[in-house]
Amino acid sequence: MPRLLLLFLLLIAAFHASRVLREPRPDADRPMDFRTCYVGQEVLRQGENPYDDATLKAGWQRIAQREHLASRTQPGLPNLPFLYPPWAAALFGVSVGQLPYAVAWPLWYALAVLSLGLLARLWPRVLRAEAAPAVLWWQFLLLALALKGTVPALLTGQPTFAALALGVGALAVAAGSTKALATSGAGITEAAVESAASPLLARGWRPVLAGLLLGLAAFKVTLLLPFVAWFLWRKQWRALAVAAAVVALLSALAWHWAAFPSELLPTYQHLLAQVRAQSFDPADPDYPLTQGLTLRLELGNVLEWLRPGSSAGHPWLHGALWLAALGWLARQWRRGQRLAGWYLFLVISTLTLLTTYHLYYDAVLLLPLLAFTQQQPRRRQFLLLLLLLPLLLPLNGVALALGNPVELHFLYFLPPLGLLGVLGLLLARPVGNFTTR
């Protein structure tokens, strides 16, 4: 990777990391995303409905009173309702939910930082297993910190990092090469490392462990699609079956906790409709700042901005984008191009970010772009950087600092347009299975 590009990423990462020093020390209210998950599982374990906004707020008041917490904000609408699936509440309930909140939230911060480090360490191993270009672990970490959503997401206790660490861990475990699991010295045979790495793995339990990790990662269901695509591409049916079993068991536990399980789905659908109604409301004086709309990556954001009220047609346009991209990949396959799994992961990740509900911190899915960049000529490397700039530079903050004039509202919608360009660049340069360095 060019030194100039690395220097630029380093400067951007240092700027974003300085936010930790510029903001007040975290308290019980600061990890807002984690708090919503914690309260959601607490409410469900009490037999109540975590998707009911009033119930969620009452649950937080019980926790704050019980643990004598000083709280100035509430979970739920209009900012952070509990929108995770029931099995996510069950997973949190059998893990950090067993701890008092005052103990759980600092531990969650530590887990988020650890997960980010694991992502940086695991991705190079997964890529080496597929003969991808070598990328150093610190370069992955550098790109992650350069993405403008990473540090704010860490500060709010976003579960994204734990889910991604579990997902990438599943890829690493399932990889057919021992390079995905351990660093081995030259001359050590694969069989010897396989036997020494773990008795369970040596006995063929690798797909089971991979499926377990994948099933746990499913608590952040919107991030799951690229990982499932990778396992489908590799025909890892046993791992997928184990993951489905994990989700089913956690779901059964959630239904067991709920006093009225039949009410969970209708209440969730109603809550989701409320969130979407708030998001696309041009009559709101703060539009397009309502409910994080400006931070969302799906292409529908741009379409709604250009043509308010067009949200009913977004699924059709998103579906057309999927069909076009997958049709292009199928055409490459028919031509004999054996596409690399990590390349397919990148394409599906970009499509997922563009067509489903994701905020800008979820762009950490695109860390393997570093491997893709390694294969491109110098000119294309800088073109890729230009397309990623909306995900690196604080454009929202610039617009707000200038009084948020209407003329600058287009800045809010550059991230999905940049991602659309990234998708085009990926499809124009397909990567085969046996990439030479």
C-alpha positions in Angstrom: 0.0 0.0 0.0 1.4 3.5 -0.9 3.0 5.3 2.1 1.0 8.4 1.2 -2.2 6.5 1.6 -1.1 5.0 4.9 -0.1 8.4 6.2 -3.5 9.9 5.2 -5.3 7.0 7.0 -3.0 7.5 10.1 -3.9 11.2 10.3 -7.6 10.6 9.9 -7.5 7.8 12.5 -5.6 10.0 15.0 -8.2 12.8 14.5 -11.1 10.4 15.2 -9.3 8.7 18.2 -8.8 12.2 19.8 -12.6 12.2 20.3 -12.0 10.0 23.3 -10.0 12.8 25.0 -12.4 15.5 23.9 -15.5 13.9 25.4 -16.5 13.5 29.1 -15.7 10.3 30.8 -18.4 7.6 30.2 -21.1 7.0 32.7 -24.1 4.7 33.0 -25.9 6.6 30.2 -23.1 6.8 27.7 -23.1 3.2 26.4 -26.6 3.9 24.9 -26.6 1.0 22.4 -25.5 -1.5 25.0 -27.9 -0.1 27.6 -30.8 -0.8 25.2 -29.7 -4.4 24.8 -29.2 -4.8 28.6 -32.6 -3.3 29.4 -34.3 -5.4 26.6 -33.1 -8.7 28.0 -34.0 -7.6 31.6 -37.5 -6.7 30.4 -37.9 -10.0 28.6 -36.7 -12.0 31.5 -39.4 -10.4 33.6 -41.9 -11.8 31.1 -42.6 -8.4 29.6 -42.4 -7.1 26.0 -39.1 -5.3 25.2 -40.5 -3.9 21.9 -43.1 -1.9 23.8 -41.5 1.6 24.3 -43.2 2.3 27.7 -42.2 -1.1 29.1 -38.6 -0.6 28.0 -38.4 2.8 29.7 -40.0 1.4 32.9 -37.5 -1.4 32.9 -34.6 1.1 32.8 -36.1 3.0 35.7 -36.3 -0.2 37.8 -32.6 -0.9 37.0 -31.5 2.6 37.9 -33.4 2.6 41.1 -32.2 -0.8 42.1 -28.6 0.0 41.5 -28.8 3.6 42.5 -27.6 4.9 39.1 -27.7 8.6 38.2 -29.4 8.7 34.8 -30.4 11.7 32.7 -31.7 9.9 29.6 -34.1 7.1 28.7 -33.7 4.2 26.3 -36.3 3.7 23.5 -38.0 6.2 21.2 -37.3 8.6 19.8 -33.6 7.6 19.7 -32.8 4.0 20.6 -35.6 1.5 20.7 -34.9 -2.2 21.2 -34.9 -3.5 17.6 -32.9 -6.7 18.0 -34.5 -10.1 17.4 -35.8 -12.1 20.4 -32.8 -14.5 20.3 -30.5 -11.5 20.8 -32.3 -10.7 24.1 -31.9 -14.3 25.1 -28.1 -14.2 24.3 -27.6 -11.0 26.4 -29.8 -12.5 29.1 -27.6 -15.6 29.6 -24.3 -13.6 29.4 -23.8 -10.0 30.5 -27.4 -9.9 31.7 -26.4 -12.0 34.6 -24.3 -9.1 35.9 -25.4 -5.9 37.5 -25.6 -3.1 35.0 -22.9 -1.1 36.9 -20.5 -4.0 36.3 -21.7 -5.0 32.9 -21.3 -1.7 31.0 -17.5 -1.2 31.8 -16.9 -4.9 30.8 -18.8 -4.3 27.6 -16.5 -1.4 26.7 -13.5 -3.7 27.3 -15.2 -6.4 25.1 -15.8 -3.9 22.3 -12.1 -2.8 22.2 -11.0 -6.5 22.4 -13.4 -7.3 19.5 -11.9 -4.6 17.4 -8.4 -5.9 18.1 -9.6 -9.5 17.2 -10.9 -8.2 13.9 -7.6 -6.8 13.0 -5.8 -10.0 13.9 -8.3 -12.5 12.4 -8.8 -10.9 9.0 -5.2 -11.4 7.8 -5.4 -15.0 8.8 -8.7 -15.6 6.9 -7.2 -13.9 3.8 -4.0 -15.9 4.0 -6.1 -19.0 3.9 -7.4 -17.9 0.6 -4.1 -16.9 -0.9 -5.1 -13.3 -0.8 -2.5 -10.5 -0.9 -0.8 -10.1 2.4 -2.1 -7.3 4.7 -0.6 -6.5 8.1 -2.9 -6.6 11.1 -2.1 -3.0 12.1 -3.3 -1.8 8.7 -6.7 -3.4 9.3 -6.8 -1.6 12.7 -5.7 1.7 11.1 -8.5 1.5 8.5 -11.1 0.6 11.2 -10.1 3.7 13.2 -10.0 5.9 10.1 -13.7 5.1 9.5 -15.5 8.0 11.1 -18.1 5.7 12.7 -15.8 3.5 14.7 -14.9 5.6 17.6 -18.4 7.0 18.2 -19.7 3.5 18.0 -17.2 2.3 20.6 -18.2 5.2 22.9 -21.9 4.2 22.6 -21.2 0.6 23.3 -22.3 -0.6 19.9 -22.6 -4.4 19.7 -21.4 -4.4 16.0 -17.8 -5.1 17.0 -18.6 -8.2 19.1 -20.9 -9.5 16.3 -18.2 -9.0 13.7 -15.5 -10.6 15.8 -17.7 -13.7 16.2 -18.5 -13.7 12.5 -14.9 -13.3 11.4 -13.9 -15.9 14.0 -16.3 -18.3 12.4 -14.7 -17.7 9.0 -11.2 -18.2 10.5 -12.2 -21.5 12.2 -13.9 -22.8 9.0 -11.0 -21.9 6.8 -9.4 -25.0 5.4 -5.8 -23.7 6.0 -4.1 -23.8 9.4 -2.9 -20.3 8.6 -6.4 -19.2 9.5 -6.0 -20.4 13.0 -2.4 -20.3 14.1 0.9 -18.8 13.0 3.2 -21.7 12.3 6.9 -21.8 11.6 8.3 -22.9 8.2 8.6 -26.6 7.8 5.8 -27.6 10.2 3.4 -29.8 8.3 -0.3 -28.9 8.1 -1.3 -32.2 9.8 1.1 -31.5 12.7 -0.3 -28.1 13.3 -3.9 -29.3 12.9 -3.3 -31.9 15.6 -1.5 -29.6 18.0 -3.9 -26.6 17.5 -6.8 -28.3 19.3 -8.0 -31.8 19.8 -11.5 -30.8 19.0 -10.5 -29.3 15.6 -8.3 -32.3 14.9 -11.4 -34.6 15.3 -13.3 -32.7 12.7 -15.2 -30.3 15.0 -14.1 -27.3 13.1 -17.5 -26.8 11.3 -19.4 -27.2 14.6 -17.3 -24.5 16.3 -17.6 -22.3 13.3 -21.4 -22.8 13.3 -21.5 -22.0 17.0 -19.7 -18.7 16.5 -21.9 -17.9 13.5 -25.0 -18.6 15.5 -23.9 -16.3 18.3 -23.0 -13.6 15.8 -26.6 -13.7 14.5 -27.7 -11.5 17.4 -26.8 -8.6 15.1 -28.9 -10.0 12.3 -28.4 -7.2 9.7 -24.6 -8.0 9.6 -25.1 -11.7 9.1 -25.8 -11.9 5.3 -22.1 -11.6 4.1 -21.1 -14.4 6.5 -23.9 -16.6 5.5 -23.0 -16.0 1.8 -19.4 -17.0 2.5 -20.5 -20.3 4.1 -23.0 -21.0 1.3 -20.2 -20.3 -1.2 -18.0 -22.8 0.6 -20.8 -25.3 0.9 -20.3 -25.5 4.7 -23.7 -27.0 5.4 -22.8 -28.4 8.8 -21.7 -25.0 10.1 -24.9 -23.4 8.8 -27.0 -26.1 10.4 -25.3 -25.6 13.8 -25.7 -21.8 13.5 -29.5 -22.3 12.8 -29.7 -24.6 15.8 -28.1 -22.0 18.1 -30.5 -19.4 16.9 -33.4 -21.8 17.4 -32.3 -22.6 21.0 -31.9 -19.0 21.9 -35.3 -18.2 20.3 -37.0 -20.9 22.3 -35.5 -19.5 25.5 -36.8 -16.0 24.5 -40.3 -17.4 24.0 -40.0 -19.2 27.3 -39.2 -16.0 29.1 -42.0 -14.0 27.5 -45.3 -14.1 29.3 -47.2 -13.5 26.0 -44.8 -14.6 23.2 -47.5 -14.2 20.5 -47.3 -10.4 21.1 -43.6 -10.1 20.4 -43.8 -10.0 16.6 -46.8 -7.7 16.2 -45.3 -5.2 18.7 -41.9 -5.4 16.9 -43.6 -4.7 13.6 -45.4 -1.7 15.1 -42.2 -0.4 16.6 -40.3 -0.7 13.3 -43.1 1.2 11.5 -42.8 4.0 14.1 -39.0 4.2 13.5 -39.4 4.3 9.7 -42.1 7.0 10.0 -39.8 9.2 12.0 -36.9 8.6 9.7 -38.6 9.7 6.5 -40.5 12.8 7.5 -39.8 15.7 5.3 -42.2 17.8 7.3 -39.9 17.6 10.3 -38.0 20.9 10.7 -34.8 19.0 11.3 -35.1 16.9 8.1 -32.8 15.3 6.9 -31.3 15.1 10.4 -34.2 13.1 11.9 -33.4 9.9 13.7 -30.0 9.4 12.3 -31.2 9.4 8.7 -28.0 11.3 7.7 -25.9 8.5 9.2 -27.6 5.7 7.3 -26.0 4.0 4.4 -28.8 2.5 2.3 -29.4 3.8 -1.1 -33.0 4.5 -0.2 -31.7 7.5 1.8 -30.6 9.2 -1.4 -33.8 8.3 -3.2 -35.9 9.7 -0.4 -33.9 12.9 -0.4 -34.3 13.3 -4.2 -37.9 12.3 -4.2 -39.7 12.5 -0.8 -42.4 9.9 -0.4 -40.8 7.4 -2.7 -40.0 4.9 0.1 -42.6 2.4 -1.1 -40.5 1.8 -4.3 -37.2 1.4 -2.6 -37.4 -2.4 -2.1 -37.9 -2.8 -5.9 -34.9 -0.6 -6.7 -32.8 -2.4 -4.1 -33.9 -5.7 -5.4 -32.9 -4.6 -8.9 -29.5 -3.7 -7.6 -29.1 -7.2 -6.1 -30.2 -8.9 -9.3 -27.9 -6.9 -11.4 -24.9 -7.5 -9.2 -25.5 -11.2 -8.6 -26.2 -11.6 -12.3 -22.8 -10.1 -13.1 -21.2 -12.5 -10.7 -23.0 -15.4 -12.2 -21.8 -14.3 -15.6 -18.2 -14.3 -14.3 -18.7 -17.8 -13.0 -20.0 -19.1 -16.3 -16.9 -17.7 -17.9 -14.8 -19.9 -15.7 -13.8 -17.2 -13.1 -13.5 -19.0 -9.8 -14.3 -16.1 -7.4 -12.5 -15.8 -4.1 -14.6 -16.2 -1.0 -13.3 -12.9 0.6 -14.1 -11.1 -2.7 -17.7 -12.4 -2.6 -17.9 -11.3 1.1 -16.9 -7.8 0.0 -19.5 -7.6 -2.7 -22.3 -9.0 -0.5 -21.2 -6.6 2.3 -21.4 -3.6 0.1 -24.8 -4.7 -1.3 -26.0 -5.3 2.3 -24.9 -1.8 3.4 -26.6 -0.2 0.4 -30.0 -2.0 0.6 -30.7 -2.6 4.3 -30.8 -0.6 7.5 -27.2 0.2 8.5 -25.5 3.1 10.1 -22.1 4.4 9.0 -20.2 2.5 11.7 -21.3 -0.8 10.1 -18.9 0.0 7.2 -16.3 -1.8 9.3 -17.6 -4.8 7.3 -15.5 -3.5 4.5 -12.1 -4.0 6.1 -11.1 -6.7 3.5 -11.1 -3.8 1.0 -7.4 -3.5 2.0 -6.7 -6.8 0.3 -8.6 -5.6 -2.8 -6.7 -2.4 -2.8 -3.4 -4.3 -2.8 -4.3 -5.8 -6.2 -5.2 -2.5 -7.9 -2.9 -0.2 -9.9 -1.8 3.0 -8.1 -4.5 5.1 -9.9 -7.3 2.8 -8.8 -6.1 2.7 -5.3 -6.5 6.5 -5.0 -9.9 6.2 -6.8 -11.0 3.8 -4.1 -9.8 6.2 -1.4 -11.8 9.0 -3.1 -15.0 6.8 -3.0 -14.4 6.1 0.7 -13.8 9.7 1.7 -17.5 10.2 2.8 -17.0 7.4 5.3 -13.7 8.9 6.6 -14.3 12.6 6.7 -16.7 14.2 9.3 -18.9 15.8 6.6 -21.9 15.9 8.9 -20.0 17.9 11.4 -18.8 20.3 8.7 -22.4 21.0 7.6 -23.6 21.5 11.1 -20.7 23.8 12.0 -21.7 26.0 9.0 -25.3 26.2 10.2 -26.6 23.3 8.3 -27.7 25.3 5.2 -29.9 23.5 2.7 -27.2 23.8 0.1 -25.0 21.4 2.1 -27.6 18.7 2.7 -26.2 16.7 -0.1 -23.1 16.0 2.1 -25.3 13.7 4.2 -26.0 11.5 1.3 -22.5 11.1 -0.1 -21.7 7.8 1.9 -24.2 5.6 0.1 -23.2 7.2 -3.2 -19.5 6.4 -2.4 -20.5 2.9 -1.5 -22.3 2.5 -4.9 -19.0 3.5 -6.5 -17.1 1.0 -4.5 -19.6 -1.7 -5.6 -19.0 -0.7 -9.2 -15.2 -0.9 -8.8 -15.5 -4.3 -7.1 -17.7 -5.7 -9.9 -15.4 -4.3 -12.6 -12.4 -6.1 -11.1 -13.5 -9.6 -10.0 -10.9 -11.5 -7.9 -10.3 -15.2 -8.5 -9.7 -17.9 -6.0 -6.0 -18.3 -6.7 -4.6 -14.8 -6.5 -0.9 -14.3 -7.0 0.9 -11.9 -4.8 
